[in-house]
Amino acid sequence: MKRLLLFLLPVLIALAETPVFDPPVPIQANGVNINVGYGGNASPFVVDWDGDGNQDLLLGQFDGGRIRFYTNTGTHYNPTFGNFEYLQADGSAIMLSYG
């Protein structure tokens, strides 16, 4: 059995298909591509932050180390994002080190 598996492994690898990905799509807010500046470095994360059942957008910003929060006013499968606010703790914007 072990020899059969060793024989079949290269065959299975040869038959495996290479994944094909769709081209990237910019994320928009208010109908405009989101731009975090500073070369476009960002770290997007999708999560239901406000507990309404829709996936919201958290977007890290290299410049200043702040975190943007975009509420999803659309649906889970067709998100719509508007203006952002910075995540805060005790009334101050959360700042993360970067670089």
N, C-alpha and C positions, 0 to 999 in steps of 0.2 A: 504494500500500500504506500509506504514511504517513497519508494522508487517511482511509483506512478505519479505521485504528487510532485516530485522533483522534475519529472519529465513534462508534466502539464503546466508547471509554473511559467516557463518561458513562452509557451504557446498562449496562455491566458494573458500574459503581459503584452505580447505582440498584437493580440486582438483587442486590447483595451483601447477605447476611443479617447483622444485628447479632448479635454473639456473646451468648449467654445463659449466665450463670454460676450455679452452685448457690450457695445462701447459705453463709456461712462456718460452719465447724464447729470448736468449741473442741477443742484437743488435751488429752488426759487422761493423767495418770500416777496409778497406783494407783486408778483408777476415779473420780478427781476432776479437774475442770478445772484445768489448770496456771495458777497466778497468780504472776506475778513482782513483784507489788506496783507501787507508784509509778505508778498510772494504767494499768497493764497494758502499758506500753511494752516490747516485746520484739522481737527479730530472730531468728526461727527459721530454721534451716538443716538440711536433711536430707542425711546422708552416711553411708556405711558406715565409721564412725570406727574400729571395733575389728576390721575385716577379716573378719567372720563371714558376710558376704553379705546381712545385713539392714540396712536404712536406719535409722541411729540419729538422735537429735535433738540438735542443738546449739542452745542458746537464749541469746542475749545478754540481759543484764539492764541496764537503764538505771541502776538504783540500785547504785552501787558498780562498775559496769563489768565485772562478772565474767561468765564464760561457763559455763552449766550444760550438763552432758553426761548425757543420758538414754539408757541402753542399750535397744535394741529386743529384747525377749525373745519377741516374737511372730514374725510372718513379714514378708516384704517387702510383701505386699498387705494384711495385717491386723496392723499394728504394735501392740505392747503395751509401754508404758513404765512403769517403776517409779520408785524413788527416783533422785534425781540426785546427781551429784558435780560440784564445780567443776573445770574444767580447770586443771592446774598445770604449772609449769615449775620445775625445781630445787626441788621441795617447797613452792612458794608458789603461791597462786591467781593466775592470770593476770588482770591488771587492765587494762582499756582505758579511755581517756579518753572521756567522753561529753559531750553538750550541744551 
